Amino acid sequence: MRLITRCRLLAGTALLAPTLAFAQEATPGISITVTAPPIPAAAATPSNEQATEEARRIPGNVSIVPAERFLDRPGSTTLREMLDLTPGVFAQPKWGEDSRLSIRGSGLARNFHLRGVRLTLDGMPINQADGSGDFQELDAQLLQRLEVFRGGNAFALGANTLGGALNGVSQTAQSNPGGTVRLEAGSHGFARGLLSYGATAGQADAFIAYSTLSQEGFRDHSAGRSQRVNGNVGYRWSDNAETRFYVTYNNIWQQIPGAVTRDQALRSPRTAASANLAGDYQRNIESLRLGSRTAVRPMEGVLLEAGISLVRRELDHPIFQYIDQRNDDVGAYARATLDGVVGGMDHRLVVGANAAIGVTDSNRYLNIGGRAGARTASSLDRARTNDLYAESTLRVRPDVAIITGLQAGEAYRSSRDRFLTEAVTSADPFRDDSGSGHWQWLNPRFGALWDVTDQAQLFANLTWSTEPPTLSDLTPLVAVGGFSRLDAQRAVTAEIGTRGRQGDLSYEVTLYRSWIKDEIQLLAGPTAGTSLAQNVDRTIHQGIEAGADWLAARDSIAVGDTLRLRGAYTFSDFRFDGDRSYGDNELPGAPRHLLRAELRYAHPAGGWVAPHLDWVPQAFYADNANTLKTSSYALFGIRGGWDFGHGVTAFAEARNLGDTRYISSTSVATVAAANSALFEPGFGRSVFAGVQFRF
């Protein structure tokens, strides 16, 4: 993969992301209350506690996942390890650092990259301006938390998608002062190292981290290498103003073993697809993102926030053809939070805007054993996604808040063909594979919060969402009618739930139902064996998201020890709604039931051990016709560690102790056959260990 020789700026437009931790972390001695929080601090990067306070105003299911949840897991490279105890999130590893991500059934028909969830780092998008993206640019070691905004609860982040948003928050010198050296090693040639340092001088602070990773992979042709640099500098102008600058560099090389048949996945899970071997399939990313965020409180009750970011990203991607893309994105956001009193009632008004503009220089070549051959396509692709929003929170009683909001947005996508070499007719000797489309929307939102007690809360919301298509949805359609063939995906989602704490039990339970119009799915294309993005008339996504954290015992073996049970259950019922071809069939790509649990014993001397369970009790379909399924499975593992004091800790994990053969993820098809190559095998038995030094 070639090095970037010019300045590579990566941009982002998401808002400062608050989040919630009711059911995620019930630490003895820390009271979790649900009374109205104070005016937010003027912090460019709020602490976990500040973000938690802010998120209590959101009338829906959002979660914070502190880094402590996954930093004691050696070998954590995908969203699966970071979010395994977060209900409502289906994140399954495919190979290397790649994952399949779906929240509330988002992007189920996307067999590559990311769609349907806004993925950001410090508010700067990992998605491109058209909404597509990759997962590999998130490094678990460099985060202080992950914020999960399911569905419409990402309203103020400009996330107009069904799945909502995930925001990673980088460590700073405030959250991680001093130096850290971390070393990990494990199965399948895994080796990773981290060096970081954070320092404060007066009103300024700075943090810098470098990480490197190498792995051969569980499957053939799944080796990967990566290097990352993550840094930020903050300056507090006063108690009421702060600015922070960010820089992130990624250089990722990853082989792709590919999807195989069901029989191959379960009988010979290490085997790579033959086409991937012959074409040396890879996904290589090099990117640099720069960004800045500022928060100012000019007077009591007023908080102003703004940010800008820039992206340069290159993708070298030999697959069925050799894809060579260079993407430049520019993004910005602004938000004002106004706290006051209306008619004797506490009131908060939040108004803001998000903007993203991107240009992609896209070229395709014949793939000659992983090398570029003759050029086959060339285009200049443009994307723009902008929105304005306002949200009002009125405390009609001290324990009841009513939330109303409105989002207005527009999106533009275009592709200008520069190749023009395909003969069509004598009258039209060249076909111009160009196209463009424009989409607009208004998304209202209504919600309510009831602080039942100082430890428990009920919430409900009704939210509209509009998801315009991505460029990769649109560009294959030019030859069969153009961008106008695809409408935006629209949904209305109703949600009701509760969260809080009762004694030693923290909990969250949410029920939701989405009525979707024109869901973007992959359906049969104009020729045999092809598929194109098309609109499905009506579908329904509904489910249950439930999480619990129970401090089951104290002082059971030794004074000061604890026994804690954590679990996350997700029920997903996604189906067509009276479709002409598929009736009420289930939508493929995600399990109906997913249960993950961990039982952790911690000794006051510094040691801990935690067996864990990952259970999919029912196979799920891989095609719209509901003819081919995956397999059910139960995986058992164990992890543990020891804090030796003086900044030295060690940790280890064994996964899939039974060496169970199972299907981790599946691509989806219109109608599958028994020999359809749709399945990614799950990893076999693996052991990882690490040590960390803090100074």
Long-range contacts (C-beta under 8 A, 24 or more apart in sequence): 1-251, 1-253, 1-284, 1-286, 1-314, 1-316, 2-286, 2-314, 2-316, 3-251, 3-286, 4-286, 4-288, 4-312, 4-314, 6-312, 7-288, 7-312, 8-249, 8-286, 8-287, 8-288, 8-311, 8-312, 8-313, 8-314, 9-288, 9-289, 9-290, 9-310, 9-311, 9-312, 9-328, 10-124, 10-248, 10-287, 10-288, 10-289, 10-290, 10-291, 10-309, 10-310, 10-311, 10-312, 10-313, 10-329, 11-124, 11-125, 11-289, 11-290, 11-291, 11-308, 11-309, 11-310, 11-311, 11-329, 11-330, 11-331, 11-356, 12-120, 12-121, 12-122, 12-123, 12-124, 12-125, 12-289, 12-291, 12-307, 12-309, 12-311, 12-329, 12-331, 12-356, 13-123, 13-124, 13-125, 13-158, 13-307, 13-309, 13-331, 13-332, 13-333, 13-354, 13-355, 13-356, 14-118, 14-120, 14-123, 14-124, 14-125, 14-157, 14-158, 14-159, 14-165, 14-167, 14-331, 14-333, 14-354, 15-123, 15-156, 15-157, 15-158, 15-305, 15-333, 15-335, 15-352, 15-354, 16-44, 16-46, 16-123, 16-293, 16-295, 16-305, 16-307, 16-335, 17-51, 17-120, 17-123, 17-147, 17-149, 17-157, 17-165, 17-167, 17-169, 18-46, 18-50, 18-51, 18-52, 18-53, 18-54, 18-55, 18-57, 18-58, 18-147, 19-51, 19-52, 19-54, 19-55, 19-62, 19-63, 19-64, 19-145, 19-147, 19-148, 19-149, 19-167, 20-52, 20-55, 20-56, 20-58, 20-62, 20-63, 20-64, 20-499, 21-48, 21-52, 21-55, 21-63, 21-64, 21-66, 22-457, 22-499, 22-500, 22-501, 22-506, 22-507, 22-508, 23-63, 23-499, 23-500, 23-506, 23-507, 23-508, 23-547, 23-548, 23-549, 24-63, 24-64, 24-65, 24-66, 24-69, 24-86, 24-506, 24-508, 24-547, 24-549, 25-64, 25-66, 25-506, 25-549, 26-501, 26-504, 26-505, 26-506, 26-549, 26-550, 26-551, 28-504, 28-551, 28-554, 28-562, 31-455, 32-455, 32-500, 32-501, 32-506, 33-454, 33-455, 34-451, 34-453, 34-454, 34-455, 34-456, 34-457, 34-500, 35-451, 35-454, 36-346, 36-395, 36-398, 36-401, 39-297, 39-300, 39-301, 39-303, 39-339, 40-303, 40-337, 41-295, 42-239, 42-240, 42-241, 42-242, 42-295, 42-296, 42-297, 42-303, 43-242, 43-295, 44-234, 44-242, 44-243, 44-244, 44-293, 44-294, 44-295, 45-122, 45-169, 45-170, 45-172, 45-174, 45-232, 45-234, 45-244, 45-293, 47-174, 47-175, 48-144, 48-145, 48-175, 51-145, 51-147, 51-169, 56-457, 57-348, 57-393, 57-401, 57-403, 57-449, 58-149, 58-153, 58-459, 59-401, 59-403, 59-447, 59-448, 59-449, 59-459, 59-460, 59-461, 60-150, 60-151, 60-152, 60-153, 60-447, 60-459, 60-461, 60-463, 60-495, 60-497, 60-510, 61-88, 61-150, 61-151, 61-153, 61-459, 61-495, 61-497, 61-499, 61-508, 61-510, 61-512, 61-545, 62-147, 62-148, 62-149, 62-150, 62-153, 63-147, 63-148, 63-508, 63-547, 64-145, 64-146, 64-147, 64-148, 65-145, 65-146, 65-147, 65-148, 66-144, 66-145, 67-140, 67-143, 67-144, 67-145, 67-146, 67-171, 70-140, 71-140, 71-141, 72-639, 72-641, 72-649, 72-651, 73-639, 73-651, 73-653, 73-688, 74-184, 74-186, 74-651, 74-652, 74-653, 74-688, 74-689, 74-690, 75-184, 75-186, 75-190, 75-192, 75-653, 75-655, 75-686, 75-688, 75-690, 76-140, 77-140, 77-213, 77-215, 78-135, 79-135, 79-138, 79-166, 81-140, 82-138, 82-140, 82-143, 82-146, 83-146, 83-148, 84-568, 84-596, 84-612, 84-614, 85-547, 85-566, 85-567, 85-568, 85-596, 85-597, 85-598, 86-148, 86-547, 86-568, 87-508, 87-510, 87-545, 87-546, 87-547, 87-568, 87-569, 87-570, 88-148, 88-150, 88-510, 88-543, 88-545, 88-570, 89-148, 89-150, 89-570, 90-570, 90-572, 90-590, 90-591, 90-594, 92-664, 92-665, 92-680, 93-664, 93-665, 93-682, 93-683, 94-664, 94-665, 94-680, 95-217, 95-219, 95-222, 95-254, 95-255, 95-256, 95-257, 95-680, 96-136, 96-215, 96-217, 96-222, 96-223, 96-224, 96-254, 96-255, 96-256, 97-135, 97-136, 97-213, 97-224, 97-226, 97-252, 97-254, 98-134, 98-135, 98-136, 98-254, 98-256, 98-283, 99-135, 99-665, 100-589, 100-665, 100-680, 101-135, 101-163, 101-166, 102-163, 102-589, 102-590, 103-148, 103-150, 103-151, 103-162, 103-163, 103-164, 103-166, 104-150, 104-151, 104-162, 104-163, 104-164, 104-493, 104-512, 104-514, 104-541, 104-543, 104-572, 105-162, 105-163, 105-514, 105-541, 105-543, 105-572, 105-574, 105-587, 105-590, 106-161, 106-162, 106-163, 106-164, 107-163, 108-521, 108-574, 108-587, 108-588, 108-589, 108-590, 108-668, 109-520, 109-521, 109-522, 109-533, 109-589, 109-668, 110-522, 111-522, 111-667, 111-668, 112-472, 113-472, 115-470, 115-473, 115-520, 116-161, 116-162, 116-163, 116-467, 117-159, 117-161, 117-163, 117-164, 117-165, 117-166, 118-154, 118-157, 118-158, 118-159, 118-161, 118-164, 118-165, 118-166, 119-165, 119-166, 120-157, 120-165, 120-166, 120-167, 120-168, 121-167, 121-168, 121-170, 121-248, 121-289, 122-167, 122-168, 122-169, 122-170, 122-232, 122-246, 122-291, 122-293, 123-157, 123-167, 123-291, 123-293, 123-307, 123-309, 123-333, 124-246, 124-248, 124-289, 124-291, 124-307, 124-309, 124-311, 124-331, 125-309, 125-311, 125-329, 125-331, 125-356, 128-311, 128-313, 128-327, 128-329, 128-358, 128-360, 128-383, 129-329, 129-331, 129-356, 129-357, 129-358, 129-383, 129-384, 129-385, 130-358, 130-383, 130-385, 130-411, 130-413, 130-470, 130-471, 130-472, 131-161, 131-385, 131-467, 131-468, 131-470, 132-470, 132-471, 132-472, 134-283, 134-285, 136-226, 136-250, 136-252, 136-254, 136-283, 136-285, 137-248, 137-250, 137-252, 137-285, 137-287, 138-168, 139-211, 139-228, 139-230, 141-182, 141-192, 141-194, 141-209, 141-211, 142-170, 142-171, 142-194, 142-196, 142-209, 142-211, 142-228, 142-230, 143-168, 143-169, 143-170, 143-171, 144-169, 144-170, 144-171, 144-172, 144-175, 144-176, 145-169, 150-510, 150-512, 150-545, 151-463, 151-465, 151-493, 151-495, 151-512, 151-514, 152-443, 152-445, 152-461, 152-463, 152-464, 152-465, 152-493, 152-495, 153-461, 153-463, 155-389, 155-391, 155-405, 155-407, 155-443, 155-445, 155-463, 156-335, 156-350, 156-352, 156-389, 156-391, 157-354, 158-333, 158-354, 158-356, 158-385, 158-387, 158-389, 158-407, 158-409, 160-387, 160-407, 160-409, 160-441, 160-443, 160-465, 160-466, 160-467, 161-465, 161-467, 162-465, 162-467, 162-489, 162-491, 162-493, 162-514, 162-516, 162-541, 170-207, 170-230, 170-232, 170-246, 170-248, 171-196, 171-198, 171-207, 171-209, 171-230, 172-198, 172-205, 172-207, 172-232, 172-234, 172-244, 173-198, 173-199, 173-200, 173-205, 173-206, 173-207, 173-234, 174-198, 174-200, 174-205, 174-234, 176-207, 178-694, 178-695, 179-694, 179-695, 180-209, 180-692, 180-693, 180-694, 180-695, 181-692, 181-693, 181-695, 182-690, 182-691, 182-692, 182-693, 183-690, 183-691, 183-692, 184-688, 184-689, 184-690, 185-688, 185-689, 185-690, 186-686, 186-687, 186-688, 186-689, 187-218, 187-685, 187-686, 187-687, 187-688, 188-215, 188-216, 188-217, 188-218, 188-686, 189-214, 189-215, 189-216, 189-217, 189-223, 190-214, 190-215, 190-216, 190-688, 191-215, 192-690, 203-235, 203-236, 203-237, 204-233, 204-234, 204-235, 204-236, 205-233, 205-234, 206-231, 206-232, 206-233, 206-234, 207-231, 207-232, 207-233, 217-255, 217-257, 218-269, 218-270, 218-683, 218-684, 218-686, 219-257, 219-269, 219-270, 219-271, 219-272, 219-681, 220-257, 220-270, 220-271, 220-272, 220-277, 221-255, 221-256, 221-257, 221-258, 221-272, 221-276, 221-277, 221-280, 221-281, 222-255, 222-256, 222-257, 222-272, 223-254, 223-255, 224-252, 224-253, 224-254, 224-255, 225-252, 225-253, 225-254, 226-250, 226-251, 226-252, 226-253, 226-254, 227-251, 240-296, 240-297, 240-298, 241-294, 241-295, 241-296, 241-297, 242-294, 242-295, 243-292, 243-293, 243-294, 244-292, 244-293, 244-294, 245-290, 245-291, 245-292, 246-289, 246-290, 246-291, 246-292, 246-293, 246-309, 247-288, 247-289, 247-290, 248-287, 248-288, 248-289, 249-287, 249-288, 250-285, 250-286, 250-287, 250-288, 251-285, 251-286, 252-283, 252-284, 252-285, 252-286, 253-282, 253-284, 254-282, 254-283, 254-284, 255-280, 255-281, 255-282, 256-281, 256-282, 256-283, 256-319, 257-281, 258-677, 259-666, 259-667, 259-677, 259-678, 259-679, 259-680, 260-677, 260-679, 260-680, 260-681, 261-674, 261-675, 261-676, 261-677, 261-678, 261-679, 262-622, 262-628, 262-630, 262-631, 262-663, 262-674, 262-676, 262-678, 262-679, 263-674, 263-675, 264-677, 264-679, 264-681, 265-661, 265-663, 265-679, 265-680, 265-681, 266-631, 266-661, 266-662, 266-663, 266-681, 267-661, 269-661, 269-681, 269-682, 269-684, 270-681, 270-684, 273-677, 275-320, 278-369, 279-318, 279-319, 279-320, 279-367, 279-369, 279-370, 280-318, 280-367, 280-369, 280-370, 281-318, 281-319, 281-370, 282-316, 282-317, 282-318, 282-370, 283-315, 283-317, 283-319, 284-315, 284-316, 284-317, 285-313, 285-314, 285-315, 286-313, 286-314, 287-311, 287-312, 287-313, 287-314, 288-312, 288-313, 301-338, 301-339, 301-340, 302-336, 302-337, 302-338, 302-339, 303-336, 303-337, 304-334, 304-335, 304-336, 304-337, 305-333, 305-334, 305-335, 305-336, 305-337, 306-332, 306-333, 306-334, 306-335, 307-332, 307-333, 308-332, 311-358, 318-367, 318-370, 318-371, 318-372, 319-367, 320-367, 321-364, 321-365, 321-366, 321-367, 321-376, 321-377, 322-364, 322-365, 322-366, 322-367, 322-368, 322-370, 322-371, 322-372, 322-373, 323-362, 323-363, 323-364, 324-362, 324-363, 324-364, 324-365, 324-372, 325-360, 325-361, 325-362, 325-363, 326-360, 326-361, 327-358, 327-359, 327-360, 327-361, 328-358, 328-359, 328-360, 329-356, 329-357, 329-358, 330-356, 330-357, 330-358, 331-355, 331-356, 331-357, 342-394, 345-394, 345-395, 345-396, 346-394, 346-395, 347-392, 347-393, 347-394, 347-395, 348-392, 348-393, 349-390, 349-391, 349-392, 349-393, 350-389, 350-390, 350-391, 350-392, 350-393, 351-388, 351-389, 351-390, 351-391, 352-388, 352-389, 352-390, 353-386, 353-387, 353-388, 353-389, 354-385, 354-386, 354-387, 355-385, 355-386, 356-383, 356-384, 356-385, 356-386, 357-382, 357-383, 357-384, 358-382, 358-383, 358-384, 360-471, 375-419, 376-419, 377-417, 377-419, 377-433, 378-417, 378-418, 378-419, 379-415, 379-416, 379-417, 379-418, 379-419, 379-433, 379-434, 379-475, 380-415, 380-416, 380-418, 381-413, 381-414, 381-415, 381-416, 381-471, 381-475, 382-412, 382-413, 382-414, 382-415, 382-416, 383-411, 383-412, 383-413, 383-414, 383-470, 383-471, 384-410, 384-411, 384-412, 384-413, 385-409, 385-410, 385-411, 385-468, 386-410, 386-411, 391-445, 398-451, 399-450, 399-451, 399-452, 400-448, 400-449, 400-450, 400-451, 401-448, 401-449, 402-447, 402-448, 403-445, 403-446, 403-447, 403-448, 403-449, 403-461, 404-444, 404-445, 404-446, 404-447, 405-444, 405-445, 405-446, 405-447, 406-442, 406-443, 406-444, 406-445, 407-441, 407-442, 407-443, 407-444, 407-445, 408-441, 408-442, 408-443, 409-440, 409-441, 409-443, 409-466, 410-438, 410-439, 410-440, 410-441, 411-438, 411-439, 411-440, 411-468, 411-488, 412-436, 412-437, 412-438, 412-439, 413-437, 413-468, 413-469, 413-470, 413-471, 413-474, 413-483, 415-471, 415-474, 415-475, 415-478, 417-478, 431-479, 433-475, 433-478, 433-479, 434-478, 435-474, 435-475, 435-477, 435-478, 435-482, 435-483, 436-483, 437-469, 437-474, 437-483, 437-484, 437-486, 439-466, 439-468, 439-469, 439-487, 439-488, 441-466, 441-488, 441-490, 452-498, 452-500, 453-500, 455-500, 455-501, 455-502, 456-498, 456-499, 456-500, 456-501, 456-502, 457-498, 457-499, 457-500, 458-496, 458-497, 458-498, 459-495, 459-496, 459-497, 459-498, 459-499, 460-494, 460-495, 460-496, 460-497, 461-493, 461-494, 461-495, 462-492, 462-493, 462-494, 462-495, 463-492, 463-493, 463-495, 464-490, 464-491, 464-492, 464-493, 465-490, 465-491, 465-492, 465-493, 466-490, 466-491, 467-491, 467-520, 469-520, 469-533, 473-520, 473-533, 474-533, 476-532, 476-533, 477-532, 477-533, 480-525, 480-526, 480-532, 485-534, 486-520, 486-533, 486-534, 486-535, 487-518, 487-535, 488-518, 489-516, 489-517, 489-518, 489-519, 489-520, 489-535, 490-516, 490-517, 490-518, 491-515, 491-516, 491-517, 491-519, 491-541, 497-545, 504-550, 504-551, 504-552, 505-548, 505-549, 505-550, 505-551, 506-548, 506-549, 506-550, 507-546, 507-547, 507-548, 507-549, 508-545, 508-546, 508-547, 508-548, 509-544, 509-545, 509-546, 509-547, 510-544, 510-545, 510-546, 511-542, 511-543, 511-544, 512-541, 512-542, 512-543, 512-545, 513-540, 513-541, 513-542, 514-540, 514-541, 514-542, 515-540, 515-577, 516-540, 516-541, 521-587, 521-624, 522-668, 522-669, 522-670, 523-624, 523-670, 524-670, 524-671, 531-669, 531-670, 536-576, 536-579, 537-577, 537-579, 537-580, 538-576, 538-577, 538-578, 538-579, 539-574, 539-575, 539-576, 539-577, 539-579, 539-587, 540-573, 540-574, 540-575, 540-577, 541-572, 541-573, 541-574, 541-587, 542-573, 542-574, 543-570, 543-571, 543-572, 543-573, 543-574, 544-569, 544-570, 544-571, 545-569, 545-570, 546-570, 557-603, 558-603, 558-604, 558-605, 559-604, 560-604, 561-601, 561-602, 561-603, 561-604, 562-600, 562-601, 562-602, 563-599, 563-600, 563-601, 564-599, 564-600, 564-602, 565-597, 565-598, 565-599, 565-600, 566-597, 566-598, 566-600, 567-595, 567-596, 567-597, 567-598, 568-595, 568-596, 568-597, 569-593, 569-594, 569-595, 570-594, 570-595, 576-624, 581-624, 582-624, 582-625, 582-626, 585-621, 585-624, 585-625, 585-626, 586-620, 586-621, 586-626, 587-621, 587-624, 588-620, 588-621, 588-622, 588-623, 588-624, 588-626, 588-666, 588-668, 588-669, 589-620, 589-621, 589-622, 589-666, 589-668, 590-620, 591-616, 591-618, 591-619, 591-620, 591-630, 592-618, 592-620, 593-617, 593-618, 606-642, 606-643, 606-644, 606-645, 607-640, 607-641, 607-642, 607-643, 608-640, 608-641, 608-642, 609-638, 609-639, 609-640, 610-638, 610-639, 610-640, 611-636, 611-637, 611-638, 612-636, 612-637, 612-638, 612-639, 616-662, 620-666, 622-666, 622-667, 622-668, 622-669, 622-672, 622-676, 622-678, 622-679, 623-668, 623-669, 623-670, 623-671, 623-672, 623-676, 623-678, 624-668, 624-669, 624-670, 624-671, 625-670, 625-671, 625-672, 627-671, 627-672, 627-673, 628-672, 628-673, 628-674, 628-676, 628-678, 630-663, 630-666, 630-679, 631-662, 631-663, 633-660, 633-662, 633-663, 633-682, 634-660, 635-660, 635-662, 635-682, 647-693, 647-694, 647-695, 648-691, 648-692, 648-693, 648-694, 649-691, 649-692, 649-694, 650-689, 650-690, 650-691, 650-692, 651-689, 651-690, 651-691, 651-692, 652-687, 652-688, 652-689, 652-690, 653-687, 653-688, 653-689, 654-685, 654-686, 654-687, 655-683, 655-685, 655-686, 655-687, 655-688, 656-682, 656-683, 656-684, 656-685, 656-686, 657-685, 658-685, 659-684, 659-685
